[in-house]
């Protein structure tokens, strides 16, 4: 699939950071930046710009906050056309500041929101758009939203200068036909805006759902290296690059980074096809029950987990 | 997706046996048979009926041959509605015998063939059909076949009494649009026959491609427990059962079997998302290069493997 407009965003550090409280070494982040630059990826998402009041710095690594100066420290001296993205939770905006875009290493700000917080999201989106950033709004947990409320949110976003609105399958619950439906819904209600897709891999559908989004004209697509991300993780960037035929992409630096950096990391932290997350995805539930279960001695009692969850939902 | 006509076939022992020369313990096979029976699966494929001349019994486990009496030994005393399938390679028929169906525990014989061997496949299919078996013909490696030859084979099959013809993505190379195209092609050329789908998971597309097949009216779908199969393995049966809404299915016995039997097995033999297999799938190549590479000390040098393979294809 070659379509020049398609932009690929790597969310390794941002979504992967949800597993390790954003404690990646500077070397890891720098090597990722180098590999993604060489491979022709469009955006690298460094993490969240979170409130230090809400998330004390003693408990988290640097990529929970993504200070401009910290990003500069990483990228300094590396030749790159890679744009830089950070994410901000609309419902957790406190004292965070944003420099004018031309004074910041950040190019794209992605505002993550629930439907109920869409006014907060639009407020923040307008603010950072006025500072000169590219802006995406990512509405989370839509597989649980009623469509009336979702459409209302989309119609509000249509009135803004936001560049991209992203279909987010937070629970890894959506099948291809639902992705098609949602991408078309977003396109219809957001004339002139780009649509993005961020899929989770609970049911091994993150890559195929991303392809489905691309088929229906989503142009902003997310992947992560070796699929890292909370629980089952995300669409594997290496699969995405293998699929997209844009000659600017180069798979080798990505494979090299995976073998050198991701294999050792996976020995320390788990993500991927893990059955409790498959079960939460299948049941369209937040992964929190699976996350908790994986901390217990029963972590591999899949049938018990499934039955407990079913019972709890009755 | 609830469609009464959909039949689910578990190929755990047959395809999984390609990793361990079909050495599964009797207990493992019996427990699988029990779990699949309880979960409402339609068919369990026990293995191949291979020639003992071509494959000496000193080198392989019982499921390379699937003698009727061996199958009886396993299922004896277990209450079950599960039908039993075996596979036969059309190009490897030698001295193997087939009892009349009513004297055999086997219900379904699946003839695996390449397009070039379609006449051998039809000869064998007719023979076992006349003995009273249900018969499927599985044409392998179709992602490398030219369509003219493939269509000719389908048109020949249309003239037979074969019940099912199966779309097989041997190399795990096909994307959803190609699955749609092929399933429709098979349907068009095989009026009155059922279409099946057997997908490989090189690119994490086995489940989504199986769904794609179902959407376009493939009614015979293959899965394996925890996705076991050579290299990347197959569509995960647990995902398939989670997707299919037929109330006859029950996920718990499957999850229980995975936790008790598949987790220990996976410590001994590897399958799943392993990058050299992703690379062969992406390049539409037989996995043999990846299988060989995984035996070497360089097994995790993904970038080198990719570059070597690309070079070899030039």
Boltz contact constraints between the chains, C-beta under 6 A:
constraints:
  - contact:
      token1: [A, 203]
      token2: [B, 239]
      max_distance: 6.0
  - contact:
      token1: [A, 204]
      token2: [B, 204]
      max_distance: 6.0
  - contact:
      token1: [A, 204]
      token2: [B, 207]
      max_distance: 6.0
  - contact:
      token1: [A, 205]
      token2: [B, 208]
      max_distance: 6.0
  - contact:
      token1: [A, 207]
      token2: [B, 204]
      max_distance: 6.0
  - contact:
      token1: [A, 208]
      token2: [B, 205]
      max_distance: 6.0
  - contact:
      token1: [A, 208]
      token2: [B, 208]
      max_distance: 6.0
  - contact:
      token1: [A, 239]
      token2: [B, 203]
      max_distance: 6.0
  - contact:
      token1: [A, 242]
      token2: [B, 282]
      max_distance: 6.0
  - contact:
      token1: [A, 252]
      token2: [B, 303]
      max_distance: 6.0
  - contact:
      token1: [A, 255]
      token2: [B, 302]
      max_distance: 6.0
  - contact:
      token1: [A, 255]
      token2: [B, 303]
      max_distance: 6.0
  - contact:
      token1: [A, 255]
      token2: [B, 306]
      max_distance: 6.0
  - contact:
      token1: [A, 256]
      token2: [B, 303]
      max_distance: 6.0
  - contact:
      token1: [A, 259]
      token2: [B, 300]
      max_distance: 6.0
  - contact:
      token1: [A, 259]
      token2: [B, 302]
      max_distance: 6.0
  - contact:
      token1: [A, 282]
      token2: [B, 242]
      max_distance: 6.0
  - contact:
      token1: [A, 300]
      token2: [B, 259]
      max_distance: 6.0
  - contact:
      token1: [A, 302]
      token2: [B, 255]
      max_distance: 6.0
  - contact:
      token1: [A, 302]
      token2: [B, 259]
      max_distance: 6.0
  - contact:
      token1: [A, 303]
      token2: [B, 252]
      max_distance: 6.0
  - contact:
      token1: [A, 303]
      token2: [B, 255]
      max_distance: 6.0
  - contact:
      token1: [A, 303]
      token2: [B, 256]
      max_distance: 6.0
  - contact:
      token1: [A, 306]
      token2: [B, 255]
      max_distance: 6.0
